[in-house]
Amino acid sequence: MTVKHKDCNSELIPEDLEAYTGYMDTYRDCIICKSRENRLWAKYGSYKAVKCNKCNFIWINPSLNEAGLNRYYQDYIGMRFKDEIKTRQRKLQYQIDKDFLQVYISSGKVLDVGCSGGFFLNVLSNNFDKYGVELDAKAVEYAKKKYSFGKNIFNLNLQDTKFPKGFFDLIIMRGVIEHLFDPLVVLKKVQGLLRKGGLFFICATPNVDSFCAKLYRQKWNQFHPIRHLFYFSLSSLSRLCSQFNLNLITKDFPYLETPYADIHRDHYEVLKAYELKNDGHFDKINRSPAFWGNMMSLVFKRD
């Protein structure tokens, strides 16, 4: 299937983010090392990303409070469906992510956290007993109507669920952990819900240690100060998960095989941006393209 690529000269961030600045009242210390000392890493309008002086972790500070996030994510599924090109690309990427995951597990009870309309659950093997949680009520309604496993999709925060301890063999966060208001609370719940030896799959998550993140900063295509509150690297995410007995067993940084890659265009754009930045013309740099190392797929095992 051929998918047309979007022009990387498109507007940096299409939404009117300034409409949400009244909700920007959540100040945080570093969630990795607890340090209160940080410095500016990137800025977009009223939004700032800071970098920890001690461990180099990056996050939005201050960020939207939970009321602001709940407002933003109302009918998020409708927002996703508006972009037909990205919808088709995402379907192809689901297959790539599924194939990577099912090398390590192909059956058992699975919970998809932030499952949207159940799209990724749907491509997983039918050997799985499928469950999901999602905050967008319209997405939950869609899943319940569309799929037989829709009866197991719940309009809840993960921390509000009542599943038994150790109930799941696999928990998935696909493009989710960077969106969470409080990753520590959620990871504690993941630890409790996974059986010993169970797997925790994180994928479609931006890698802030990538070449493009360092070159483009706020013009990186994964920089979005409402959707992406935390900017993880392999190191920081592994360190965070290890606090909850979730230890990394494998990793991947998909690019060339993905529907987002256009190797000649992408390399041309990155080289041009590198030269412009070195010449002091950062203002002329376009939003970054897809590139090597931008995204992570990680599998952790519950000890």
Contacts in CASP RR format, 6 or more apart in sequence:
PFRMAT RR
TARGET T0000
AUTHOR 0000-0000-0000
METHOD contacts of the structure
MODEL  1
MTVKHKDCNSELIPEDLEAYTGYMDTYRDCIICKSRENRLWAKYGSYKAV
KCNKCNFIWINPSLNEAGLNRYYQDYIGMRFKDEIKTRQRKLQYQIDKDF
LQVYISSGKVLDVGCSGGFFLNVLSNNFDKYGVELDAKAVEYAKKKYSFG
KNIFNLNLQDTKFPKGFFDLIIMRGVIEHLFDPLVVLKKVQGLLRKGGLF
FICATPNVDSFCAKLYRQKWNQFHPIRHLFYFSLSSLSRLCSQFNLNLIT
KDFPYLETPYADIHRDHYEVLKAYELKNDGHFDKINRSPAFWGNMMSLVF
KRD
1 88 0 8 1.000
1 92 0 8 1.000
3 85 0 8 1.000
3 88 0 8 1.000
3 89 0 8 1.000
3 92 0 8 1.000
3 259 0 8 1.000
4 85 0 8 1.000
5 85 0 8 1.000
5 260 0 8 1.000
5 262 0 8 1.000
5 265 0 8 1.000
6 85 0 8 1.000
6 86 0 8 1.000
8 221 0 8 1.000
8 265 0 8 1.000
8 269 0 8 1.000
8 286 0 8 1.000
8 287 0 8 1.000
8 288 0 8 1.000
8 289 0 8 1.000
9 286 0 8 1.000
9 287 0 8 1.000
10 287 0 8 1.000
11 287 0 8 1.000
12 44 0 8 1.000
12 218 0 8 1.000
12 219 0 8 1.000
12 287 0 8 1.000
13 44 0 8 1.000
13 223 0 8 1.000
13 224 0 8 1.000
15 226 0 8 1.000
17 44 0 8 1.000
17 45 0 8 1.000
17 46 0 8 1.000
17 47 0 8 1.000
17 225 0 8 1.000
17 226 0 8 1.000
18 45 0 8 1.000
18 46 0 8 1.000
20 64 0 8 1.000
20 68 0 8 1.000
20 71 0 8 1.000
20 72 0 8 1.000
20 226 0 8 1.000
21 46 0 8 1.000
23 64 0 8 1.000
23 65 0 8 1.000
23 67 0 8 1.000
23 68 0 8 1.000
23 69 0 8 1.000
23 71 0 8 1.000
24 46 0 8 1.000
24 47 0 8 1.000
24 62 0 8 1.000
24 63 0 8 1.000
24 64 0 8 1.000
24 65 0 8 1.000
25 62 0 8 1.000
25 65 0 8 1.000
26 62 0 8 1.000
26 63 0 8 1.000
26 64 0 8 1.000
26 65 0 8 1.000
26 181 0 8 1.000
27 61 0 8 1.000
27 62 0 8 1.000
28 59 0 8 1.000
28 61 0 8 1.000
28 62 0 8 1.000
28 63 0 8 1.000
29 35 0 8 1.000
29 36 0 8 1.000
30 36 0 8 1.000
30 38 0 8 1.000
30 52 0 8 1.000
30 54 0 8 1.000
30 55 0 8 1.000
30 57 0 8 1.000
30 59 0 8 1.000
31 57 0 8 1.000
31 59 0 8 1.000
31 183 0 8 1.000
31 184 0 8 1.000
31 230 0 8 1.000
31 240 0 8 1.000
32 52 0 8 1.000
32 55 0 8 1.000
32 57 0 8 1.000
32 236 0 8 1.000
32 239 0 8 1.000
32 240 0 8 1.000
33 52 0 8 1.000
33 54 0 8 1.000
33 55 0 8 1.000
33 57 0 8 1.000
35 52 0 8 1.000
35 53 0 8 1.000
35 54 0 8 1.000
35 55 0 8 1.000
37 52 0 8 1.000
37 53 0 8 1.000
37 54 0 8 1.000
38 50 0 8 1.000
38 51 0 8 1.000
38 52 0 8 1.000
38 53 0 8 1.000
38 61 0 8 1.000
39 50 0 8 1.000
39 51 0 8 1.000
39 53 0 8 1.000
40 48 0 8 1.000
40 49 0 8 1.000
40 50 0 8 1.000
40 51 0 8 1.000
41 49 0 8 1.000
41 50 0 8 1.000
41 51 0 8 1.000
41 58 0 8 1.000
41 217 0 8 1.000
42 48 0 8 1.000
42 49 0 8 1.000
42 217 0 8 1.000
42 218 0 8 1.000
42 223 0 8 1.000
43 49 0 8 1.000
43 218 0 8 1.000
44 218 0 8 1.000
44 223 0 8 1.000
44 225 0 8 1.000
47 60 0 8 1.000
47 225 0 8 1.000
47 226 0 8 1.000
48 60 0 8 1.000
48 61 0 8 1.000
48 62 0 8 1.000
48 225 0 8 1.000
49 58 0 8 1.000
49 59 0 8 1.000
49 60 0 8 1.000
49 61 0 8 1.000
49 217 0 8 1.000
49 218 0 8 1.000
49 223 0 8 1.000
49 225 0 8 1.000
49 231 0 8 1.000
50 58 0 8 1.000
50 59 0 8 1.000
50 60 0 8 1.000
50 61 0 8 1.000
51 57 0 8 1.000
51 58 0 8 1.000
52 58 0 8 1.000
55 236 0 8 1.000
56 236 0 8 1.000
57 230 0 8 1.000
57 231 0 8 1.000
57 232 0 8 1.000
57 236 0 8 1.000
58 208 0 8 1.000
58 230 0 8 1.000
58 231 0 8 1.000
59 229 0 8 1.000
59 230 0 8 1.000
59 231 0 8 1.000
60 225 0 8 1.000
60 228 0 8 1.000
60 229 0 8 1.000
60 230 0 8 1.000
63 225 0 8 1.000
63 229 0 8 1.000
64 72 0 8 1.000
64 226 0 8 1.000
64 229 0 8 1.000
66 181 0 8 1.000
69 181 0 8 1.000
69 226 0 8 1.000
70 135 0 8 1.000
72 226 0 8 1.000
73 135 0 8 1.000
73 136 0 8 1.000
74 136 0 8 1.000
75 136 0 8 1.000
75 138 0 8 1.000
76 116 0 8 1.000
76 136 0 8 1.000
76 139 0 8 1.000
77 116 0 8 1.000
77 117 0 8 1.000
77 136 0 8 1.000
77 138 0 8 1.000
77 139 0 8 1.000
77 142 0 8 1.000
78 138 0 8 1.000
80 86 0 8 1.000
80 87 0 8 1.000
80 90 0 8 1.000
80 116 0 8 1.000
81 87 0 8 1.000
88 259 0 8 1.000
89 259 0 8 1.000
89 260 0 8 1.000
90 119 0 8 1.000
91 119 0 8 1.000
92 258 0 8 1.000
92 259 0 8 1.000
93 204 0 8 1.000
93 254 0 8 1.000
93 258 0 8 1.000
93 259 0 8 1.000
93 260 0 8 1.000
94 119 0 8 1.000
94 120 0 8 1.000
94 123 0 8 1.000
95 123 0 8 1.000
96 254 0 8 1.000
96 257 0 8 1.000
96 258 0 8 1.000
97 120 0 8 1.000
97 174 0 8 1.000
97 203 0 8 1.000
97 204 0 8 1.000
97 254 0 8 1.000
97 297 0 8 1.000
98 120 0 8 1.000
98 123 0 8 1.000
98 124 0 8 1.000
100 203 0 8 1.000
100 252 0 8 1.000
100 254 0 8 1.000
100 297 0 8 1.000
101 124 0 8 1.000
101 172 0 8 1.000
101 201 0 8 1.000
101 203 0 8 1.000
101 297 0 8 1.000
101 299 0 8 1.000
102 124 0 8 1.000
102 125 0 8 1.000
104 199 0 8 1.000
104 249 0 8 1.000
104 250 0 8 1.000
104 299 0 8 1.000
105 169 0 8 1.000
105 170 0 8 1.000
105 198 0 8 1.000
105 199 0 8 1.000
106 125 0 8 1.000
106 127 0 8 1.000
106 128 0 8 1.000
107 125 0 8 1.000
107 127 0 8 1.000
107 128 0 8 1.000
107 169 0 8 1.000
108 127 0 8 1.000
108 128 0 8 1.000
108 129 0 8 1.000
108 169 0 8 1.000
108 170 0 8 1.000
109 128 0 8 1.000
109 129 0 8 1.000
109 131 0 8 1.000
109 167 0 8 1.000
109 168 0 8 1.000
109 169 0 8 1.000
109 170 0 8 1.000
110 121 0 8 1.000
110 124 0 8 1.000
110 128 0 8 1.000
110 129 0 8 1.000
110 130 0 8 1.000
110 131 0 8 1.000
110 168 0 8 1.000
110 169 0 8 1.000
110 170 0 8 1.000
110 171 0 8 1.000
110 172 0 8 1.000
111 131 0 8 1.000
111 132 0 8 1.000
111 133 0 8 1.000
111 163 0 8 1.000
111 168 0 8 1.000
111 170 0 8 1.000
111 171 0 8 1.000
111 172 0 8 1.000
111 193 0 8 1.000
112 118 0 8 1.000
112 120 0 8 1.000
112 121 0 8 1.000
112 130 0 8 1.000
112 131 0 8 1.000
112 132 0 8 1.000
112 133 0 8 1.000
112 172 0 8 1.000
112 174 0 8 1.000
113 132 0 8 1.000
113 133 0 8 1.000
113 158 0 8 1.000
113 171 0 8 1.000
113 172 0 8 1.000
113 173 0 8 1.000
113 176 0 8 1.000
113 186 0 8 1.000
113 190 0 8 1.000
114 132 0 8 1.000
114 133 0 8 1.000
114 134 0 8 1.000
114 135 0 8 1.000
114 173 0 8 1.000
114 174 0 8 1.000
114 176 0 8 1.000
115 121 0 8 1.000
115 132 0 8 1.000
115 133 0 8 1.000
115 134 0 8 1.000
115 139 0 8 1.000
115 143 0 8 1.000
115 153 0 8 1.000
115 172 0 8 1.000
116 134 0 8 1.000
116 136 0 8 1.000
116 139 0 8 1.000
116 143 0 8 1.000
117 134 0 8 1.000
117 139 0 8 1.000
117 140 0 8 1.000
117 142 0 8 1.000
117 143 0 8 1.000
117 146 0 8 1.000
117 153 0 8 1.000
118 132 0 8 1.000
118 134 0 8 1.000
118 139 0 8 1.000
118 142 0 8 1.000
118 143 0 8 1.000
118 146 0 8 1.000
118 147 0 8 1.000
118 149 0 8 1.000
118 150 0 8 1.000
118 153 0 8 1.000
120 172 0 8 1.000
120 174 0 8 1.000
121 128 0 8 1.000
121 130 0 8 1.000
121 132 0 8 1.000
121 147 0 8 1.000
121 149 0 8 1.000
122 146 0 8 1.000
122 147 0 8 1.000
124 130 0 8 1.000
128 170 0 8 1.000
130 149 0 8 1.000
130 152 0 8 1.000
131 149 0 8 1.000
131 152 0 8 1.000
131 153 0 8 1.000
131 154 0 8 1.000
131 163 0 8 1.000
131 168 0 8 1.000
132 152 0 8 1.000
132 153 0 8 1.000
132 154 0 8 1.000
133 153 0 8 1.000
133 154 0 8 1.000
133 155 0 8 1.000
133 156 0 8 1.000
133 157 0 8 1.000
133 158 0 8 1.000
133 161 0 8 1.000
134 140 0 8 1.000
134 143 0 8 1.000
134 153 0 8 1.000
134 154 0 8 1.000
134 155 0 8 1.000
135 155 0 8 1.000
135 156 0 8 1.000
135 157 0 8 1.000
136 155 0 8 1.000
137 155 0 8 1.000
140 153 0 8 1.000
140 154 0 8 1.000
140 155 0 8 1.000
143 149 0 8 1.000
143 150 0 8 1.000
143 153 0 8 1.000
144 150 0 8 1.000
144 151 0 8 1.000
144 153 0 8 1.000
147 153 0 8 1.000
154 161 0 8 1.000
158 186 0 8 1.000
158 189 0 8 1.000
158 190 0 8 1.000
159 185 0 8 1.000
159 186 0 8 1.000
159 189 0 8 1.000
161 189 0 8 1.000
161 193 0 8 1.000
163 193 0 8 1.000
165 192 0 8 1.000
165 193 0 8 1.000
166 192 0 8 1.000
166 193 0 8 1.000
166 194 0 8 1.000
166 195 0 8 1.000
166 196 0 8 1.000
167 193 0 8 1.000
167 195 0 8 1.000
168 193 0 8 1.000
168 194 0 8 1.000
168 195 0 8 1.000
168 198 0 8 1.000
169 194 0 8 1.000
169 195 0 8 1.000
169 198 0 8 1.000
169 199 0 8 1.000
170 198 0 8 1.000
170 199 0 8 1.000
170 200 0 8 1.000
170 201 0 8 1.000
171 190 0 8 1.000
171 193 0 8 1.000
171 194 0 8 1.000
171 199 0 8 1.000
171 200 0 8 1.000
171 201 0 8 1.000
172 200 0 8 1.000
172 201 0 8 1.000
172 203 0 8 1.000
173 200 0 8 1.000
173 201 0 8 1.000
173 202 0 8 1.000
173 203 0 8 1.000
173 205 0 8 1.000
174 201 0 8 1.000
174 202 0 8 1.000
174 203 0 8 1.000
174 204 0 8 1.000
175 202 0 8 1.000
175 203 0 8 1.000
175 204 0 8 1.000
175 205 0 8 1.000
176 202 0 8 1.000
176 205 0 8 1.000
177 183 0 8 1.000
177 186 0 8 1.000
177 202 0 8 1.000
177 205 0 8 1.000
177 230 0 8 1.000
177 232 0 8 1.000
177 237 0 8 1.000
178 205 0 8 1.000
178 206 0 8 1.000
178 227 0 8 1.000
178 228 0 8 1.000
178 229 0 8 1.000
178 230 0 8 1.000
178 231 0 8 1.000
178 232 0 8 1.000
179 227 0 8 1.000
179 228 0 8 1.000
179 229 0 8 1.000
180 186 0 8 1.000
180 229 0 8 1.000
180 230 0 8 1.000
181 229 0 8 1.000
183 230 0 8 1.000
183 240 0 8 1.000
184 240 0 8 1.000
187 240 0 8 1.000
187 241 0 8 1.000
187 243 0 8 1.000
187 244 0 8 1.000
187 246 0 8 1.000
188 244 0 8 1.000
190 200 0 8 1.000
190 244 0 8 1.000
190 246 0 8 1.000
191 244 0 8 1.000
191 245 0 8 1.000
191 246 0 8 1.000
191 302 0 8 1.000
194 200 0 8 1.000
194 246 0 8 1.000
194 302 0 8 1.000
195 302 0 8 1.000
196 302 0 8 1.000
196 303 0 8 1.000
197 301 0 8 1.000
197 302 0 8 1.000
197 303 0 8 1.000
198 301 0 8 1.000
198 302 0 8 1.000
199 249 0 8 1.000
199 299 0 8 1.000
199 300 0 8 1.000
199 301 0 8 1.000
199 302 0 8 1.000
200 241 0 8 1.000
200 246 0 8 1.000
200 299 0 8 1.000
200 300 0 8 1.000
200 301 0 8 1.000
200 302 0 8 1.000
201 297 0 8 1.000
201 298 0 8 1.000
201 299 0 8 1.000
201 300 0 8 1.000
202 237 0 8 1.000
202 296 0 8 1.000
202 297 0 8 1.000
202 298 0 8 1.000
202 299 0 8 1.000
202 300 0 8 1.000
203 295 0 8 1.000
203 296 0 8 1.000
203 297 0 8 1.000
203 298 0 8 1.000
204 295 0 8 1.000
204 297 0 8 1.000
205 232 0 8 1.000
205 237 0 8 1.000
205 295 0 8 1.000
205 296 0 8 1.000
205 297 0 8 1.000
205 298 0 8 1.000
206 213 0 8 1.000
206 220 0 8 1.000
206 222 0 8 1.000
206 228 0 8 1.000
206 231 0 8 1.000
206 232 0 8 1.000
206 294 0 8 1.000
206 295 0 8 1.000
206 296 0 8 1.000
207 213 0 8 1.000
207 232 0 8 1.000
207 233 0 8 1.000
207 234 0 8 1.000
207 253 0 8 1.000
207 293 0 8 1.000
207 294 0 8 1.000
207 295 0 8 1.000
207 296 0 8 1.000
208 231 0 8 1.000
208 232 0 8 1.000
208 233 0 8 1.000
208 236 0 8 1.000
209 233 0 8 1.000
209 234 0 8 1.000
209 235 0 8 1.000
210 253 0 8 1.000
210 291 0 8 1.000
210 292 0 8 1.000
210 293 0 8 1.000
210 294 0 8 1.000
211 270 0 8 1.000
211 291 0 8 1.000
211 292 0 8 1.000
211 293 0 8 1.000
212 220 0 8 1.000
212 221 0 8 1.000
212 270 0 8 1.000
212 288 0 8 1.000
212 289 0 8 1.000
212 291 0 8 1.000
212 293 0 8 1.000
212 294 0 8 1.000
213 220 0 8 1.000
213 222 0 8 1.000
213 223 0 8 1.000
213 231 0 8 1.000
213 294 0 8 1.000
215 270 0 8 1.000
215 273 0 8 1.000
215 274 0 8 1.000
215 277 0 8 1.000
215 288 0 8 1.000
216 223 0 8 1.000
216 273 0 8 1.000
216 285 0 8 1.000
216 287 0 8 1.000
216 288 0 8 1.000
217 223 0 8 1.000
219 273 0 8 1.000
219 285 0 8 1.000
219 286 0 8 1.000
219 287 0 8 1.000
219 288 0 8 1.000
220 287 0 8 1.000
220 288 0 8 1.000
221 287 0 8 1.000
221 288 0 8 1.000
221 289 0 8 1.000
221 290 0 8 1.000
221 294 0 8 1.000
222 228 0 8 1.000
222 231 0 8 1.000
222 294 0 8 1.000
222 295 0 8 1.000
223 231 0 8 1.000
232 240 0 8 1.000
232 296 0 8 1.000
234 248 0 8 1.000
234 251 0 8 1.000
234 296 0 8 1.000
234 298 0 8 1.000
237 296 0 8 1.000
237 298 0 8 1.000
238 247 0 8 1.000
238 248 0 8 1.000
238 298 0 8 1.000
241 247 0 8 1.000
241 248 0 8 1.000
241 300 0 8 1.000
242 248 0 8 1.000
245 302 0 8 1.000
245 303 0 8 1.000
246 300 0 8 1.000
246 301 0 8 1.000
246 302 0 8 1.000
246 303 0 8 1.000
247 300 0 8 1.000
247 301 0 8 1.000
247 303 0 8 1.000
248 298 0 8 1.000
248 299 0 8 1.000
248 300 0 8 1.000
249 299 0 8 1.000
249 300 0 8 1.000
249 301 0 8 1.000
250 298 0 8 1.000
250 299 0 8 1.000
251 296 0 8 1.000
251 297 0 8 1.000
251 298 0 8 1.000
251 299 0 8 1.000
252 296 0 8 1.000
252 297 0 8 1.000
252 298 0 8 1.000
253 292 0 8 1.000
253 293 0 8 1.000
253 294 0 8 1.000
253 295 0 8 1.000
253 296 0 8 1.000
253 297 0 8 1.000
254 295 0 8 1.000
254 297 0 8 1.000
255 261 0 8 1.000
255 290 0 8 1.000
255 291 0 8 1.000
255 292 0 8 1.000
255 293 0 8 1.000
255 294 0 8 1.000
255 295 0 8 1.000
256 263 0 8 1.000
256 292 0 8 1.000
258 290 0 8 1.000
258 295 0 8 1.000
260 290 0 8 1.000
261 290 0 8 1.000
262 289 0 8 1.000
262 290 0 8 1.000
265 289 0 8 1.000
266 289 0 8 1.000
266 290 0 8 1.000
266 291 0 8 1.000
269 286 0 8 1.000
269 288 0 8 1.000
269 289 0 8 1.000
270 288 0 8 1.000
270 289 0 8 1.000
270 291 0 8 1.000
272 285 0 8 1.000
273 285 0 8 1.000
273 286 0 8 1.000
273 288 0 8 1.000
276 282 0 8 1.000
276 284 0 8 1.000
276 285 0 8 1.000
277 285 0 8 1.000
END
